[in-house]
Every structure is written in structure tokens, then in C-alpha cells.
Amino acid sequence: MVKIFAIIVFLSIALIADVPSRDVQRNSILADNTSIISDTLLTSKIKTFVSEEEFSKNEEFIKLIFAPESEYYRQERVDVVKVVQTLKDNGLLNLFFDKPQELTLSFRTSGAPLFFVKIMGDTLRNIGYYRYVTAESNLDSTEFTWTIVLTAEYATDPLILQEELAKSGCGIIDIVKAKPTEWKYSIDMSKASLNIPILVSDEEFKLKRSLYAHWLNIADIQNLSIKSSFRDDWYPNITYYDKQLHLLSVMKKDKKTRNIFLLMPKGAKYIKISDMYTLKNVKDNLILRPTGSR
């Protein structure tokens, strides 16, 4: 029993005395492993954007432009937008097709589906995509996926898409290039907000003639009066939404209207102003006068 106790004491002292060297060794091993893992993740991501032939031909150059590798990570995730930026800046990102192709774009998020589709629809329109069709949409317990198809001469530039999404407080988390004509995007909506004008109390705002419904942020006001001109044949169609674009209420008036006074519903952040039939009825500006603060 005494011998066993002595052996335990001896081993304990030896372990305590060896702690610094063991820690240094362990940290060194972890650092080496992290480097290996990071290199694998980064290289794998680069290879999704560059063909195997191009990668092999430019492997040394790619290693050079992506050094140090640590700059291409955000925590444990590859900074995919920065990867794309570096490839594009160095002429290694080819987005063009030999001829017009059917391009498939999939967008997924953990945010509210209707809110997401609205933001993505506005974003696509702002970068010049007007003619596309929804190929598929899917909602499960963790995420929503929206897939569209369009005919294009080149793939969407991820950097332009990121720049436009940023205007709505959104960002690209990941990009998967399944093939040249099939791209998948993961979008962060945690700070999302529609990129639209914000109405301020006692500041007049003019809605210029448009064939599209007008969207406005009404989070800071209590009341809103709207005036149309005598040349207009406006039949108001007013819709209110909360911060995640859930429908709150709708007000329609099947009568030509010159003036209308609106009380903002509780919880309303967005308003959509349109016409019951067509916005061609509105030939001049609509004059908005917001009042009250909240």
C-alpha cells in the first residue's frame, strides 16, 4: 500500500513539473492541426470557384495570393466573399458563358420567408434581374430556400449581389457553386430591414409617378395624410406590415380620392401604397405629410 502511494505521489510531482512543456507541445500540435484544417477548408472553397485545370495550372500563384490564410476566415468559417474578391481581382473568376444559358440561383436563410423573398426580389431587380421564375421554394423547421431560374449570358457576380444585399442589412454567409450555371447562396438576415425611404414626422415626402407599388418605412410616425392631384384618378390600396413583413391590415377605397388621413396601426413598420386597379391612375406625385412620433 505504501509503495502504491509513493508511486502516485511521484507521478503527480512529475506531471506537475512537466506541465509547461506539455502545454507548449499541446498548443503547438493544436496550432499545426488548425493550420491543416484551415488550409483544407480554404482550398476546398477555392476549388468550387476555379476549375481543376485552372487550379493545377495556377496552384503556386493561388497559394501566394491567399497568404496568409488566416485572413480568409471569420472565426471557423471561410470568408467566402473575400475569397471571391481575391479570385476576381487576380483574374481567376470566370462568370461568363459561351452562349446564353439557363441560370439557377438558390437562396436560403433562417429568416422570415415573406420578408426574405421581398428583400431578395428588390435586390435582384436592383442588379438588373427582372425576368425570372420561381422554380422551387421550401420551408422546414430551420430554414427557408427559394430557387429561381433565368436565362443569362453570365453568372451573377457575388460581389455585386453582396453590395446590394448590404443595403438591406443582409450578408452572404456562404456560396456553393454546384456548376457554372447553378449557384447556391446562404444569406444572413439577422439585421435585415427593407432598403426603402423612412418617413419622418413633419417632413413632407413626394411619391413620384411609378407603375410599382410604393414601399415606405413608417416605424417612427403616428399619422399620415396623402394628397393626390386633380389630374389623378386614385383609388387607394393601403397595406400595413410589421417588422418581419407579416400582414397587419389592408385599407381599400373604391372611390376617387384627393385626400386621405391614416392612423398607423400598432406594430406597423412598413406601408405599401398602391391603387386598387392600376397605378397608371396616378399621373402626378402623391404628397405625403407624416405627423406624430413613436
TORMIVEX-582843 format. One record per atom (N, C-alpha, C): x, z, y; residue in one letter. Coordinates in steps of 0.001 Angstrom, whole numbers, padded with zeros to 6 digits, always signed. Example, Ala and Ser with C-alpha at 12.3 -4.5 7.8 and 13.67 -1.06 7.14 Angstrom:
BEGIN
+013190+007800-005690A +012300+007800-004500A +013200+007800-003300A +012850+007080-002250S +013670+007140-001060S +012900+007870+000030S 
//
This chain:
BEGIN
+000846+000000-001212M +000000+000000+000000M +000874+000000+001253M +001968+000841+001184V +002885+000932+002320V +003571-000417+002546V +003907-001092+001431K +004569-002401+001540K +003646-003433+002195K +002398-003421+001793I +001424-004377+002369I +001281-004150+003864I +001167-002862+004232F +001028-002512+005654F +002248-002988+006436F +003430-002770+005881A +004669-003178+006554A +004737-004681+006742A +004280-005406+005715I +004285-006879+005809I +003340-007353+006908I +002149-006734+006983I +001176-007103+008018I +001738-006862+009401I +002381-005671+009582V +002975-005334+010880V +004065-006342+011238V +004882-006673+010265F +005974-007627+010507F +005455-009002+010928F +004438-009476+010214L +003859-010779+010545L +003220-010771+011919L +002571-009653+012250S +001911-009541+013565S +002932-009635+014677S +004053-008910+014500I +005114-008939+015523I +005685-010343+015653I +005888-010980+014504A +006440-012340+014511A +005517-013315+015228A +004215-013183+014984L +003244-014071+015626L +003202-013849+017118L +003209-012560+017524I +003170-012239+018960I +004405-012793+019646I +005544-012617+019011A +006799-013099+019608A +006832-014599+019716A +006082-015288+018855D +006130-016758+018798D +005027-017429+019590D +004191-016637+020268V +003033-017194+020977V +003405-018267+021985V +004375-018016+022897P +004690-019040+023903P +005104-020364+023290P +005989-020335+022310S +006461-021591+021727S +005340-022301+020996S +004461-021546+020312R +003354-022161+019597R +002364-022804+020581R +002103-022115+021704D +001183-022661+022710D +001719-023949+023294D +003011-023934+023582V +003624-025132+024149V +003521-026289+023163V +003793-025977+021891Q +003720-027006+020868Q +002303-027525+020713Q +001321-026586+020683R -000088-026974+020524R -000556-027829+021691R -000199-027419+022922N -000600-028189+024104N +000016-029581+024095N +001264-029637+023609S +001939-030931+023533S +001221-031857+022562S +000805-031291+021408I +000086-032079+020414I -001251-032548+020949I -001978-031625+021632L -003281-031985+022200L -003133-033081+023242L -002085-032950+024060A -001861-033964+025100A -001597-035315+024477A -000769-035315+023380D -000475-036571+022703D -001734-037173+022104D -002568-036323+021478N -003810-036800+020877N -004762-037344+021921N -004839-036634+023065T -005713-037099+024151T -005272-038474+024624T -003965-038656+024739S -003423-039944+025170S -003807-041041+024200S -003715-040711+022898I -004050-041694+021874I -005528-042054+021934I -006378-041011+022050I -007829-041232+022109I -008195-042043+023345I -007615-041650+024489S -007926-042331+025738S -007535-043805+025660S -006341-044051+025114D -005856-045422+025004D -006807-046253+024137D -007314-045656+023069T -008232-046352+022184T -009544-046659+022885T -010099-045699+023595L -011358-045899+024307L -011210-046952+025401L -010155-046841+026183L -009943-047790+027278L -009711-049196+026744L -008845-049307+025738T -008560-050618+025160T -009816-051252+024571T -010604-050446+023893S -011850-050953+023302S -012791-051475+024375S -012868-050744+025481K -013751-051178+026574K -013234-052464+027208K -011936-052558+027419I -011358-053777+027996I -011656-054983+027112I -011550-054782+025806K -011765-055880+024861K -013216-056359+024832K -014141-055576+025363T -015526-056051+025418T -015708-057075+026534T -014804-057071+027505F -014912-057996+028641F -013954-059178+028539F -012910-059025+027719V -011896-060063+027586V -011885-060544+026135V -011844-061856+025937S -011827-062393+024573S -010565-061952+023845S -010618-061974+022526E -009474-061568+021716E -008249-062421+022040E -008491-063702+022244E -007386-064628+022575E -006763-064278+023915E -007608-064029+024912E -007106-063690+026242E -006378-062355+026220E -006915-061422+025450F -006286-060103+025379F -004895-060198+024764F -004781-060931+023665S -003483-061083+022991S -002468-061784+023894S -002920-062809+024585K -002042-063587+025450K -001553-062779+026656K -002407-061827+027122N -002082-061070+028339N -001924-059575+028080N -001611-059216+026834E -001589-057791+026465E -000635-056969+027321E +000573-057458+027522E +001557-056700+028316E +001118-056589+029770E +000549-057668+030299F +000059-057654+031675F -001101-056668+031810F -001986-056640+030821I -003123-055721+030837I -002652-054271+030815I -001624-053989+029990K -001064-052633+029951K -000516-052240+031312K +000098-053211+031979L +000704-052960+033295L -000358-052648+034351L -001414-053464+034421I -002412-053272+035487I -003315-052068+035233I -003355-051589+033988F -004175-050421+033677F -003344-049142+033525F -002187-049148+034142A -001345-047952+034126A -001377-047285+035512A -001480-045950+035570P -001661-045044+034435P -003109-045061+033929P -003251-044907+032630E -004569-044989+032010E -005510-043883+032474E -004945-042741+032856S -005763-041589+033260S -006651-041896+034471S -006270-042891+035263E -007051-043236+036446E -008338-043984+036103E -008499-044366+034843Y -009671-045134+034429Y -010656-044287+033623Y -010610-042978+033891Y -011530-042062+033218Y -012213-041147+034213Y -013450-040855+033904R -014188-039800+034604R -014552-038784+033548R -013855-037675+033590Q -013960-036673+032526Q -013589-037337+031201Q -014502-037430+030255E -014162-038025+028960E -014708-039447+028820E -015246-040000+029875R -015865-041317+029813R -015022-042351+030563R -014955-043552+030015V -014251-044642+030691V -015011-045012+031965V -014272-045146+033072D -014882-045582+034328D -015046-047097+034257D -016159-047524+033690V -016348-048938+033364V -016374-049831+034602V -016910-049339+035703V -016945-050145+036931V -015524-050402+037439V -014681-049392+037353K -013291-049554+037786K -012546-050505+036855K -012864-050466+035574V -012263-051394+034607V -012621-052832+034978V -013900-053059+035240V -014364-054395+035621V -013697-054840+036918V -013577-053918+037880Q -012948-054237+039160Q -011505-054709+038962Q -010761-054001+038118T -009364-054353+037868T -009251-055697+037162T -010102-055931+036179L -010085-057218+035476L -010419-058363+036427L -011411-058141+037274K -011822-059194+038220K -010730-059462+039252K -010133-058397+039782D -009079-058551+040788D -007870-059310+040251D -007668-059240+038935N -006500-059873+038335N -006845-061150+037564N -008032-061694+037836G -008417-062981+037264G -008663-062980+035773G -009050-061826+035220L -009256-061727+033775L -010721-061571+033384L -011616-061664+034349L -013044-061525+034050L -013735-062862+034305L -014135-063516+033251N -014811-064815+033368N -016313-064628+033178N -017077-064896+034209L -018525-064706+034169L -019288-066025+034097L -018584-067153+034174F -019248-068458+034264F -019452-069095+032886F -020566-069835+032769F -020873-070577+031550F -020542-072061+031766F -020362-072781+030669D -020106-074216+030766D -021328-074966+031278D -022501-074434+030994K -023767-075004+031451K -024790-073883+031554K -025907-074095+032234P -026922-073035+032349P -027326-072482+030985P -027381-071171+030895Q -027682-070503+029636Q -028811-069493+029837Q -029414-069083+028725E -030399-068004+028769E -029633-066686+028768E -029746-065960+029848L -029015-064701+030026L -029952-063525+029770L -029515-062609+028908T -030304-061429+028587T -029633-060194+029181T -030400-059442+029966L -029901-058216+030580L -030774-057050+030148L -030147-056014+029619S -030874-054811+029217S -030417-053645+030072S -031372-052879+030564F -031070-051713+031388F -031722-050481+030757F -030957-049428+030621R -031528-048215+030048R -031222-047017+030934R -032123-046034+030892T -031979-044845+031721T -032766-043704+031114T -032478-042514+031577S -033254-041344+031159S -034267-040976+032239S -034345-041796+033303G -035256-041534+034409G -036675-042013+034134G -037547-041825+035131A -038951-042220+035023A -039066-043745+034928A -039772-044264+033926P -039838-045721+033692P -040334-046551+034867P -041486-046191+035451L -042030-046992+036551L -041103-046978+037764L -040545-045820+038045F -039600-045675+039147F -038386-046570+038896F -037907-046559+037664F -036737-047342+037285F -036999-048844+037419F -038147-049296+036926V -038474-050726+036997V -038601-051172+038447V -039169-050325+039291K -039285-050657+040712K -037898-050811+041345K -037020-049847+041086I -035666-049904+041644I -034907-051116+041121I -034992-051348+039806M -034278-052481+039232M -034856-053806+039726M -036189-053881+039858G -036819-055099+040368G -036347-055422+041776G -036314-054395+042643D -035831-054591+044007D -034358-054985+044013D -033581-054341+043160T -032142-054627+043078T -031896-056063+042643T -032603-056497+041613L -032434-057866+041122L -032831-058892+042179L -033927-058612+042878R -034362-059525+043931R -033320-059597+045053R -032709-058443+045374N -031726-058413+046453N -030435-059152+046101N -030151-059311+044801I -028953-060070+044421I -029300-061502+044020I -030554-061884+044286G -030936-063289+044112G -031674-063637+042841G -032097-062638+042053Y -032843-062911+040829Y -034340-062766+041078Y -035003-063887+041171Y -036449-063887+041407Y -037223-064316+040162Y -036622-065188+039391R -037334-065745+038242R -036756-065200+036934R -037389-064196+036434Y -037008-063634+035141Y -038276-063135+034463Y -038207-062953+033166V -039362-062455+032423V -038934-061219+031640V -039869-060297+031486T -039601-059113+030680T -039690-059495+029212T -038589-059324+028493A -038553-059656+027073A -038973-058475+026217A -038652-057262+026714E -038952-056068+025924E -038840-054825+026794E -039635-053822+026496S -039500-052507+027122S -039787-051459+026055S -039021-050396+026087N -039170-049380+025051N -038933-047990+025629N -039833-047062+025329L -039724-045688+025801L -039744-044748+024605L -038688-043920+024499D -038702-042897+023456D -038518-041531+024108D -038204-040526+023329S -038138-039163+023851S -036955-038918+024779S -035960-039784+024751T -034754-039551+025549T -034459-040610+026604T -034931-041833+026392E -034577-042870+027356E -035585-044019+027383E -035476-044801+028455F -036310-045981+028634F -035394-047189+028734F -035767-048264+028028T -034983-049504+028057T -035858-050655+028517T -035332-051427+029445W -036052-052597+029981W -035141-053811+029839W -035629-054841+029153T -034839-056046+028902T -035497-057258+029546T -034700-058015+030284I -035215-059215+030934I -034395-060425+030497I -034992-061598+030649V -034329-062852+030298V -034497-063826+031461V -033439-064552+031767L -033494-065565+032818L -032496-066666+032498L -032641-067795+033140T -031698-068898+032983T -030697-068838+034129T -029422-068851+033782A -028394-068710+034814A -027159-069529+034454A -026344-069806+035470E -025097-070542+035274E -023923-069596+035074E -024167-068309+035299Y -023108-067311+035122Y -023739-065946+034880Y -022970-065052+034298A -023448-063695+034033A -023467-062889+035324A -024291-061888+035364T -024377-061019+036532T -023032-060341+036788T -022612-060329+038037D -021377-059644+038408D -021665-058135+038449D -021071-057341+037563P -021344-055900+037536P -021026-055193+038844P -020044-055694+039574L -019654-055054+040834L -020710-055256+041909L -021299-056446+041939I -022374-056714+042899I -023601-055887+042533I -023885-055800+041240L -025018-055001+040780L -024808-053534+041131L -023604-053020+040913Q -023295-051625+041235Q -023451-051356+042725Q -022967-052277+043543E -023058-052118+045001E -024510-052042+045464E -025365-052851+044873E -026777-052861+045254E -027495-051624+044722E -027175-051211+043517L -027790-050012+042943L -027439-048767+043748L -026231-048744+044281A -025782-047587+045061A -026659-047353+046286A -027276-048408+046803K -028155-048272+047966K -029403-047474+047626K -029720-047385+046333S -030870-046596+045880S -030421-045304+045211S -029173-044930+045408G -028665-043690+044832G -028414-043752+043345G -028354-044948+042773C -028133-045118+041337C -026717-045626+041071C -026273-045489+039829G -024944-045961+039475G -024879-046406+038031G -023914-047266+037747I -023711-047747+036380I -022833-046761+035622I -023351-046261+034493I -022601-045338+033654I -021761-046106+032633I -022364-047115+032052D -021661-047866+031016D -022170-049304+030975D -021312-050188+030486I -021662-051601+030312I -021194-052035+028934I -022068-052691+028220V -021702-053270+026926V -021949-054775+026995V -020892-055533+026803K -021012-056989+026764K -021095-057399+025299K -022322-057533+024784A -022513-057886+023370A -021988-059286+023099A -022226-060181+024041K -021690-061534+024012K -021770-062086+025426K -021178-063235+025724P -021150-063724+027111P -022521-063797+027783P -023570-064023+026994T -024911-064162+027576T -025807-062959+027302T -025215-061844+026882E -026006-060646+026597E -025258-059393+027060E -025792-058758+028119W -025148-057594+028717W -026114-056415+028710W -025567-055233+028448K -026382-054015+028422K -025805-052986+029387K -026680-052460+030235Y -026262-051500+031254Y -026942-050150+031060Y -026169-049075+031218S -026730-047722+031256S -026681-047266+032711S -027827-046831+033227I -027945-046515+034652I -028257-045036+034879I -027530-044416+035812D -027769-043027+036195D -028757-043007+037363D -029898-042334+037154M -030937-042252+038183M -031098-040842+038760M -030169-039958+038475S -030326-038551+038859S -030481-038346+040366S -029970-039285+041169K -030084-039169+042625K -030846-040358+043216K -031726-040929+042418A -032417-042158+042820A -033440-041951+043929A -033549-042945+044777S -034549-042993+045843S -034709-044452+046251S -035930-044856+046548L -036141-046256+046937L -035388-046577+048221L -034746-047731+048227N -033995-048176+049396N -034941-048883+050366N -035713-048082+051075I -036750-048599+051979I -036721-047816+053289I -037356-048337+054354P -037370-047623+055627P -038040-046249+055518P -037502-045300+056287I -038049-043941+056330I -038782-043755+057652I -040058-043403+057573L -040836-043198+058797L -040517-041826+059389L -040362-041809+060720V -040045-040582+061443V -041153-040305+062452V -041560-039062+062536S -042649-038688+063435S -042386-039131+064876S -043405-039724+065495D -043388-040156+066899D -042449-041331+067165D -042007-041995+066119E -041185-043200+066287E -041966-044409+065771E -042381-045284+066684E -043165-046462+066305E -042356-047379+065390E -043060-047960+064427F -042400-048839+063462F -043252-050089+063281F -042601-051260+063265K -043324-052522+063115K -043085-053124+061741K -044166-053495+061083L -044072-054209+059818L -044206-055705+060098L -043114-056421+059896K -043142-057849+060156K -043935-058574+059074K -044440-059741+059431R -045241-060516+058503R -044461-060782+057219R -045122-060596+056080S -044476-060783+054789S -045523-061108+053732S -045098-061830+052711L -046002-062121+051600L -045909-061049+050515L -044974-060095+050710Y -044810-058995+049767Y -045356-057704+050364Y -045833-056817+049506A -046329-055522+049966A -045214-054739+050661A -045579-053943+051645H -044610-053143+052395H -044491-051750+051763H -043262-051335+051471W -042999-050002+050938W -042289-049174+051994W -042742-047929+052154L -042148-047051+053165L -042034-045629+052622L -041026-044918+053126N -040836-043513+052763N -041579-042650+053784N -042554-041860+053315I -043381-041048+054213I -043176-039552+053972I -042064-039194+053342A -041825-037801+052943A -041806-036834+054118A -041445-037338+055327D -041253-036437+056467D -042399-036436+057472D -043470-037172+057206I -044557-037240+058187I -045873-036727+057595I -046813-036395+058496Q -048126-035897+058060Q -049231-036936+058216Q -049168-037706+059290N -050221-038673+059587N -049626-040040+059913N -050478-041049+059771L -050022-042403+060080L -051192-043243+060573L -051024-043809+061773S -052028-044749+062273S -051436-046155+062201S -052276-047118+061812I -051834-048504+061664I -052753-049395+062483I -052159-050274+063258K -052937-051163+064124K -052578-052615+063813K -053595-053431+063645S -053383-054871+063435S -053871-055625+064667S -053427-056872+064810S -053793-057651+065993S -055144-058345+065791S -055664-058932+066871F -056949-059639+066793F -056840-060941+066017F -055614-061399+065805R -055434-062620+065010R -055463-062337+063510R -055348-061058+063168D -055296-060683+061750D -056686-060521+061142D -056756-060815+059855D -057948-060516+059062D -057511-059563+057952D -057167-058344+058362W -056549-057401+057431W -057593-056552+056710W -057519-056588+055376Y -058371-055742+054536Y -057435-054732+053851Y -057314-053530+054398P -056298-052568+053938P -056360-052240+052443P -055188-052214+051873N -054997-051766+050494N -053794-050820+050523N -054068-049511+050533I -053035-048497+050724I -052876-047676+049441I -051630-047546+048976T -051358-046791+047757T -050289-045740+048028T -050514-044530+047506Y -049569-043425+047684Y -048921-043060+046338Y -047619-042711+046398Y -046875-042327+045195Y -046051-041070+045469Y -045744-040343+044385D -044871-039186+044542D -043415-039623+044427D -042479-038669+044365K -041047-038983+044405K -040554-039765+043189K -041302-039695+042076Q -040922-040462+040890Q -041837-041655+040661Q -042561-042001+041700L -043441-043164+041712L -044673-043022+040811L -045099-041784+040608H -046381-041569+039936H -047491-041819+040954H -048521-042524+040540L -049622-042856+041441L -050394-041601+041835L -050610-041415+043140L -051370-040267+043637L -052788-040669+044037L -052900-041714+044832S -054224-042170+045256S -054153-043570+045846S -055324-044208+045899V -055442-045563+046445V -056603-045595+047420V -056409-046254+048541M -057462-046417+049534M -057622-047905+049836M -058815-048438+049615K -059100-049840+049905K -060279-049920+050873K -060214-050908+051739K -061278-051084+052726K -061660-052560+052777K -062808-052876+052224D -063255-054276+052163D -063940-054670+053465D -063185-054526+054538K -063693-054838+055867K -062502-055112+056777K -062634-056142+057618K -061558-056439+058554K -061271-055207+059403K -059996-054868+059498T -059624-053613+060146T -058617-053836+061269T -058914-053218+062410R -058000-053280+063558R -057168-052001+063647R -057807-050866+063380N -057120-049574+063452N -057528-048710+062269N -056543-047971+061750I -056841-047056+060654I -055941-045824+060797I -056514-044644+060535F -055759-043389+060630F -055699-042769+059244F -054492-042444+058797L -054281-041952+057432L -053655-040561+057422L -054146-039713+056536L -053546-038406+056283L -052719-038515+055009L -051463-038117+055069M -050585-038250+053911M -050968-037212+052842M -051235-037642+051625P -051596-036700+050550P -050448-035744+050233P -050776-034582+049719K -049776-033598+049335K -048888-034182+048229K -047581-034042+048398G -046639-034534+047400G -046296-036007+047511G -046907-036701+048483A -046648-038134+048631A -045282-038371+049282A -044490-039245+048678K -043187-039614+049250K -043152-041084+049660K -043926-041913+048954Y -043914-043346+049242Y -045320-043867+049493Y -045385-044885+050349I -046647-045562+050605I -046428-047064+050463I -047408-047736+049881K -047367-049201+049778K -048530-049746+050581K -048225-050586+051538I -049239-051153+052423I -049388-052641+052118I -050614-053030+051788S -050856-054424+051439S -052251-054835+051915S -052743-055948+051385D -054074-056460+051699D -054845-056614+050389D -056136-056360+050416M -056944-056439+049207M -056918-057824+048574M -056708-058842+049398Y -056787-060220+048896Y -055444-060935+048969Y -054891-061042+050139T -053589-061687+050319T -052997-061267+051659T -051694-061096+051699L -051044-060718+052953L -050924-061897+053917L -051380-063054+053485K -051475-064167+054423K -052497-063862+055514K -053376-062901+055228N -054368-062484+056231N -053722-061816+057433N -052516-061279+057232V -051818-060584+058325V -050856-061565+058977V -051237-062062+060125K -050458-063107+060791K -049454-062554+061788K -049690-061343+062268D -048781-060698+063230D -048210-059414+062631D -047418-058708+063438N -046869-057434+062980N -047963-056375+062854N -047813-055503+061887L -048635-054300+061833L -047861-053205+062558L -048536-052519+063478I -047878-051486+064277I -048180-050117+063676I -047136-049389+063288L -047286-048074+062667L -046855-046987+063650L -047675-045943+063735R -047347-044783+064574R -047456-043511+063742R -046342-043036+063205P -046352-041797+062414P -046340-040567+063312P -047013-039523+062910T -047048-038257+063653T -046967-037084+062689T -046597-035932+063232G -046507-034700+062439G -045323-034708+061506G -044785-033519+061268S -043624-033384+060377S -043939-032467+059214S -043282-032693+058117R -043445-031816+056940R -042144-031737+056143R 
//
